Amino acid sequence: MNLPKFLLGDNTDHMDAIFVVHTEFPRFVINLVDDEIEWFEDLQSDDTDELAEIVAGLIEEATAFYDREMERYESE
């Protein structure tokens, strides 16, 4: 199976949450309401600045993915 890089997640136990799942390394779930992230990998790096830059980029991509998906839902 070829998974997309991002998936939207929904759970009725967390009605106010907006979950985006990142399926590639480093895998994570982000709640866009409060920017809380749950990592599936143990991220360790000697270069914390580089790691912070990577994480910031992935959060931006997840947010852009969500915005794009919502635009598509609204246009249908």
For each residue, the residues with C-beta under 8 A, 3 or more apart:
1:
2:
3: 7 23
4: 7 23
5: 22 23 24 61 65
6: 20 21 22 23 61 62 65
7: 3 4 20 21 23
8: 19 20 21 66 69
9: 19 20 21 29
10: 19
11: 14 17 19
12: 15
13:
14: 11 17 19 31
15: 12
16: 33
17: 11 14 31 33
18: 31 32 33 66
19: 8 9 10 11 14 29 30 31 32
20: 6 7 8 9 29 30 32 62 63 65 66
21: 6 7 8 9 27 28 29
22: 5 6 26 27 28 29 30 58 61 62
23: 3 4 5 6 7 27
24: 5 27
25: 41
26: 22 39 40 41 43 54 58
27: 21 22 23 24 39 40 41
28: 21 22 37 38 39 40 41 58
29: 9 19 20 21 22 37 38 40
30: 19 20 22 35 36 37 38 59 62
31: 14 17 18 19 34 35 36 37
32: 18 19 20 35 62 63 66
33: 16 17 18
34: 31
35: 30 31 32 59
36: 30 31
37: 28 29 30 31 55 59
38: 28 29 30
39: 26 27 28 42 43
40: 26 27 28 29
41: 25 26 27 28
42: 39
43: 26 39 51 55
44:
45: 48 50 51
46:
47: 50 51
48: 45 51 52
49: 52 53
50: 45 47 53 54
51: 43 45 47 48 54 55
52: 48 49 55 56
53: 49 50 56 57
54: 26 50 51 57 58
55: 37 43 51 52 58 59
56: 52 53 59 60
57: 53 54 60 61
58: 22 26 28 54 55 61 62
59: 30 35 37 55 56 62 63
60: 56 57 63 64
61: 5 6 22 57 58 64 65
62: 6 20 22 30 32 58 59 65 66
63: 20 32 59 60 66 67
64: 60 61 67 68
65: 5 6 20 61 62 68 69
66: 8 18 20 32 62 63 69 70
67: 63 64 70 71
68: 64 65 71 72
69: 8 65 66 72 73
70: 66 67 73 74
71: 67 68 74 75
72: 68 69 75 76
73: 69 70 76
74: 70 71
75: 71 72
76: 72 73
